[in-house]
Amino acid sequence: MVPGSIHDFFVACASVAGALIGLLFVAISVASDRLAREETRAQVHRIRAVAALVAFTNALAVSLFSLIPGQKIGPTAVAAASSGIVFVAAALLSLIRRHQLRRGILLDIVFLFGLLVTFVVQLINGADVLAQPGNSGAVYTIASMVVVCFLIGIARAWELIGGPSIGITHEVRALVRDHHRGAGEQESRGGQTP
């Protein structure tokens, strides 16, 4: 049973999920050339697109079914989480089959495992709601997983469209590289300061 105090949260989440799915379709149409290619990197883009769609669809389904009076959130959380786990397994198998498990896609693998953990937590809490319909703590945890799905979906969609990324590791490496390059140029001029 969904507590009344969280009803408005699920109303807002259903609206947000619907809007994000619409924007994702726009992002997919913008990135359609990258998704249609046969090159190995295109598979990573396809996984990003589907990961965003799975995350947003999960949030939408759980939010909408939680608004239906009765015991709907438990079965929906279990079903949506199960389909999400199947997607993560398929995505990882696809990367293994294409020999793409390498350092260059480490962030993509981390996101897939994050999505897997999210779905497992949702599955466990959905099962708890099925076993104990009055377990409001499990419902609140499922609500938290809806938020996590939004965050993961947004990050995947951002990467899908090629949005800029400013990571601390990349910036520190660039700073060190620029420092070494500057020191090397100074040595090649004989140590003279301009």
N, C-alpha and C positions, 0 to 999 in steps of 0.2 A: 504494500500500500504506500503510495507516495504521500508524504506529509504535506499538509496545506501550506506550510511555510516555504516550501521549495517549488510550489506550483508556478509562480511567476518566473522563476529561474528557467524552468523548462519551456515556458512560452517564449521567453527571449531567445533561448538557445535554438528553438525550432526556427524562429525567424532568421537568426544569424546564419544557421546552417543552410537554409534555403538560399539566402543571398550569396553565401560563399560558394555554394555549388554552381550557381549561375555565373559567378565571376571565374570559377575554375574552368567552365566551358569556354569562356572568352580566352583565358590564358592558354588553354589547349589549342584553340584555333590559331592563336598567335604563334605558338611553338609547333604547329603541325608539321612544318618542314623537318624539324629535328626528330620528331616522333616517327615520321614515315621512312626515314633513311634505313638502310640495311646495315650500316656500319655498327661496330660493336658498342660504341658510345650511345647509340640511339636506344639500346635496351635500358640503360640507366635512366634516360629521360622518360621512357615509357613507365618504368617502375615508379618514378617520382610522381607522374601524373596519376597513376592508379592508386598509389599510396595516399595522395591528397584526397582523391575521390572516396576511397574506402573510409578514411578518417572522418570526412565531412558527412558521408552517408550514415556512418555509425552514430554520430552525434544527432543527426536529423531523426533517424529511426527511434533511438532511445528517447529523445525529447518528445516526439509526437506520440508515441505509445504511452509515455508516462502521463499524458494529458487525458487519456481515455479512462473513465472511471472503472475501477476494478483492479484486478491483479495483473497488469500488463507489463510493468517495467521489468520484472524478473525474467520472464520468457524472452522478451525483446533483447535484454542485455546479454543473455546467454546466446541467443541466435546471432546477434550482430557481432559479438566477440568471437564466436566460433568461426564465422565467415572471415573475420579479420585475421584470425590465426592461420586459416587456410591460405589467405592471400600472402601473408608473410612467408610461409613455407614455400609457396609457389615462386615468389620473388627470389628467395635465396637459392632455390633449386635452379632457377633460370640463370642466375649469376654464376653458379657452379658449372652448369652445363656449358655456358659460353666462356668459361675460364676467365671470369671478370672479377674474381675475388682477389683484389690487389690493393695496394696502399692508396692509389688514386681515388678509390671509391669508399674509403674508410668511413667518411661522414655518412654516406648513403647506408652503409651497413649498420652504423650506430643508430640512425633513424629507424631502420627496420627493426632492430632489437628494442628500441624504445617503444615502437608501436606494438611489438609482441608483448612486452611487459604490460603495457596499457590494456591490451585485450585480455591477457591472463587475469589481471586484477579485476577487470570488469566481469569476466566469466565467473570467477570465484564469488564475487559479490552478488551477481545475478542468481547464482545457485543458492546463496544464502537467503536472498529474498524469496526464492521459490520454496525453500524449506521453512522459513520463518517470515511470513508475509508482513508482520509488524516490525521487522528489523529496519528501523529508520537509519541506523548507522550505515548499513550496506547501501541504502538508497543515496545517502549523501556521498559515499565513496563512488558510486556509479556517476553521480553528478560531477564529481571531480574528474573522472575519466573522460567525460564529455568535454570538459575544458581542455584537458590534455590533448584530446583528438583535434580540437580546434587549433591549438598551437602547433602540433605536428603537421596538420594539413596546410596551415598557412606557410610554414617553413618549406615544405615540399613544393608548394605552388610557386613560392618566390624563387626557388632554385630552378624550377621548371622553365620559368620565363627568362631566366638568365639574369636575375636581379643581382646587384653588386653585393659582394660579401667582404666584410672587413673583420677578419678574425685576428685574435691576439697573436697566435703562432705565426701567421703569415706576416704580420706587421713587424714582429720582433726579428724574424729572419731578414726581411727587407732592410730594416734598420742596420743590422749587423753587416749585411752584404754591402750596403751603401757606405758604411764606415770603413770596411776593408778596401773597397774600391777607391775611396778618397785617400786612404793611407798609401795605397799602391801608386796612385797618380802623383802624390807628393814625393815618394821615393824616386819615381822615374824622372822627376825634374831636378833631382840631385839634392833633395831635402830643402830646397828654397821655398820660402813662404811667399805667396803672390802679393 
